[in-house]
Amino acid sequence: MMEHPTVFLTGATGKLGKNIALGFASLGCQLILPIRSEQTGYELAMKCKQAGSKEVHLIQVDLTEDNSADKIQTWLNDHEIFPNILVNNARNLNYLRNDKGIVSRENWKGEMLLDVIIPYELTMLLAQLPGSTLKKVINISSIYGITVPNLKLYDNPDSDSSINYGVAKAALIHLTKELAVRLASKEIEVNSISFGGVEGRVKEDFLTKYKNLCPAEKMLSEDQIFGTVKFLAFNDSNGMTGHNLVMDGGWTVW
């Protein structure tokens, strides 16, 4: 892996995404960020440049559109930029809405699209581009991709813990294993990360319940996120592929 690789990161304007983007920026990496909102993307790009990014490129595209992969391929070919690292992290909280615990077919399809189909399409696109330099793929999953939620955490579990989220994240972990096998001949390593809960976006009563149920007695802090991604993105993880790395303070141990 080169010293300052090019990183293609989806979901960069979200909570985890910003942390990951700024982490790569601090290492001098060149970033390619597909974004829906030009203003939000521009603000993040400025922060990434201030953090040390070599270059930040924004592609205004809706990943849920049928032709999004074609638009991205055209942009990459026109600019002759070939990512070394792909991080699949796109999210849309609207897909987690439900009616008294019943998830609509539209939201089922939307969550599976973001968590499985789009990561698959982007991975295959970047792997098969003429002149491809893709070496590492990192899929951002969740503890709920490997274990079911403890409904005692939630005041309103029917509405606060949508079943399609965990099912889609579980599928993403299996996709990771499938792609690891199918891309091994290209020397592309594909891994995923299952993060536990991250502090800073929950109510105090939820935080208290979470601490009581977690061996570490705390949620993850934001400054713990990028280190795990960095490990999988660079040479320290060479030889690791098809693995789901769990970062959860011991949540899934018991």
DASUL-V913068 format. One record per residue. NEAR is the number of other ideal C-beta (glycine too) atoms within 12 Angstrom. D_CENTER is the distance of its C-alpha to the mean C-alpha in Angstrom with 1 decimal. Layout:
near=NEAR d_center=D_CENTER
near=NEAR d_center=D_CENTER
This chain:
near=25 d_center=20.5
near=21 d_center=22.1
near=13 d_center=22.3
near=21 d_center=20.4
near=33 d_center=17.9
near=38 d_center=16.3
near=51 d_center=12.5
near=51 d_center=10.9
near=50 d_center=7.8
near=45 d_center=6.8
near=36 d_center=6.8
near=45 d_center=8.7
near=33 d_center=11.3
near=29 d_center=9.8
near=25 d_center=10.7
near=38 d_center=7.8
near=35 d_center=7.1
near=32 d_center=10.9
near=37 d_center=11.2
near=45 d_center=9.0
near=47 d_center=11.0
near=36 d_center=14.2
near=37 d_center=13.8
near=45 d_center=13.8
near=32 d_center=16.4
near=24 d_center=18.6
near=30 d_center=18.8
near=22 d_center=20.2
near=41 d_center=17.5
near=33 d_center=17.7
near=46 d_center=14.7
near=39 d_center=14.2
near=49 d_center=12.4
near=43 d_center=12.8
near=33 d_center=14.0
near=25 d_center=16.2
near=19 d_center=18.2
near=17 d_center=20.2
near=14 d_center=21.3
near=22 d_center=18.1
near=30 d_center=16.7
near=20 d_center=20.0
near=21 d_center=20.0
near=35 d_center=16.7
near=33 d_center=18.0
near=18 d_center=21.2
near=25 d_center=19.6
near=38 d_center=17.7
near=25 d_center=21.1
near=15 d_center=22.8
near=25 d_center=20.6
near=21 d_center=21.6
near=32 d_center=19.5
near=24 d_center=21.7
near=23 d_center=20.8
near=35 d_center=18.3
near=34 d_center=18.3
near=32 d_center=17.3
near=33 d_center=17.2
near=22 d_center=18.2
near=32 d_center=17.0
near=22 d_center=16.0
near=37 d_center=13.5
near=27 d_center=15.3
near=17 d_center=18.5
near=14 d_center=20.1
near=14 d_center=20.8
near=27 d_center=17.5
near=30 d_center=17.2
near=16 d_center=20.8
near=22 d_center=20.4
near=36 d_center=17.7
near=28 d_center=20.0
near=16 d_center=22.9
near=26 d_center=21.4
near=32 d_center=20.5
near=18 d_center=23.9
near=12 d_center=25.7
near=18 d_center=24.3
near=13 d_center=24.5
near=29 d_center=21.1
near=29 d_center=19.3
near=45 d_center=15.9
near=34 d_center=15.9
near=42 d_center=12.2
near=51 d_center=9.3
near=50 d_center=5.7
near=48 d_center=4.1
near=44 d_center=2.1
near=41 d_center=5.8
near=33 d_center=8.1
near=30 d_center=11.9
near=19 d_center=13.9
near=17 d_center=16.9
near=28 d_center=16.0
near=29 d_center=16.4
near=23 d_center=19.9
near=26 d_center=22.7
near=12 d_center=26.5
near=13 d_center=27.8
near=19 d_center=25.2
near=15 d_center=25.6
near=28 d_center=22.5
near=20 d_center=23.6
near=13 d_center=23.2
near=18 d_center=21.5
near=26 d_center=18.8
near=25 d_center=18.4
near=19 d_center=18.1
near=29 d_center=15.7
near=39 d_center=13.2
near=28 d_center=13.7
near=29 d_center=13.5
near=39 d_center=10.0
near=43 d_center=8.7
near=34 d_center=11.1
near=26 d_center=13.3
near=37 d_center=11.3
near=42 d_center=9.0
near=30 d_center=12.6
near=32 d_center=14.3
near=43 d_center=12.4
near=41 d_center=12.6
near=28 d_center=16.3
near=32 d_center=17.0
near=41 d_center=16.1
near=33 d_center=17.7
near=20 d_center=20.9
near=27 d_center=21.5
near=13 d_center=24.9
near=14 d_center=24.6
near=27 d_center=21.1
near=27 d_center=20.1
near=36 d_center=16.7
near=33 d_center=16.6
near=46 d_center=13.2
near=52 d_center=10.1
near=53 d_center=7.2
near=49 d_center=5.2
near=45 d_center=3.4
near=44 d_center=6.7
near=40 d_center=9.5
near=38 d_center=13.2
near=35 d_center=14.1
near=36 d_center=13.0
near=30 d_center=15.8
near=23 d_center=18.3
near=20 d_center=19.5
near=29 d_center=19.6
near=24 d_center=22.8
near=19 d_center=24.3
near=15 d_center=26.6
near=29 d_center=23.8
near=22 d_center=24.1
near=15 d_center=27.1
near=14 d_center=26.4
near=20 d_center=24.3
near=18 d_center=24.9
near=18 d_center=23.3
near=25 d_center=20.9
near=26 d_center=19.3
near=33 d_center=18.5
near=27 d_center=18.8
near=34 d_center=16.6
near=34 d_center=13.4
near=28 d_center=14.2
near=29 d_center=15.6
near=38 d_center=12.7
near=40 d_center=10.4
near=30 d_center=13.5
near=31 d_center=13.7
near=44 d_center=10.2
near=37 d_center=11.6
near=26 d_center=14.8
near=36 d_center=13.4
near=42 d_center=12.1
near=24 d_center=15.7
near=24 d_center=17.3
near=36 d_center=15.7
near=32 d_center=16.6
near=17 d_center=20.1
near=21 d_center=20.4
near=30 d_center=19.2
near=19 d_center=21.0
near=10 d_center=24.0
near=24 d_center=22.2
near=20 d_center=21.2
near=33 d_center=17.5
near=37 d_center=15.6
near=44 d_center=12.7
near=41 d_center=11.1
near=46 d_center=8.6
near=43 d_center=8.3
near=33 d_center=9.8
near=40 d_center=10.1
near=40 d_center=13.3
near=37 d_center=14.3
near=33 d_center=14.0
near=25 d_center=17.3
near=20 d_center=18.3
near=16 d_center=17.4
near=23 d_center=19.8
near=15 d_center=23.5
near=12 d_center=25.9
near=14 d_center=27.1
near=25 d_center=23.7
near=22 d_center=23.1
near=16 d_center=26.5
near=24 d_center=25.9
near=32 d_center=22.6
near=24 d_center=24.4
near=18 d_center=27.2
near=30 d_center=25.1
near=26 d_center=23.0
near=16 d_center=24.8
near=23 d_center=23.6
near=15 d_center=24.9
near=23 d_center=22.1
near=33 d_center=18.5
near=36 d_center=16.1
near=19 d_center=16.8
near=22 d_center=14.5
near=15 d_center=16.1
near=27 d_center=14.9
near=36 d_center=11.2
near=38 d_center=11.3
near=25 d_center=14.0
near=35 d_center=12.0
near=40 d_center=9.6
near=30 d_center=12.9
near=24 d_center=14.6
near=39 d_center=12.6
near=39 d_center=12.7
near=29 d_center=16.5
near=19 d_center=19.7
near=16 d_center=19.9
near=27 d_center=17.8
near=17 d_center=19.8
near=15 d_center=21.0
near=25 d_center=18.1
near=31 d_center=16.5
near=27 d_center=15.6
near=25 d_center=14.9
near=35 d_center=12.7
near=32 d_center=12.9
near=26 d_center=13.7
near=33 d_center=13.7
near=34 d_center=15.6
near=27 d_center=19.0
near=19 d_center=20.6
near=33 d_center=19.7
near=28 d_center=19.6
near=15 d_center=22.7
near=12 d_center=25.1
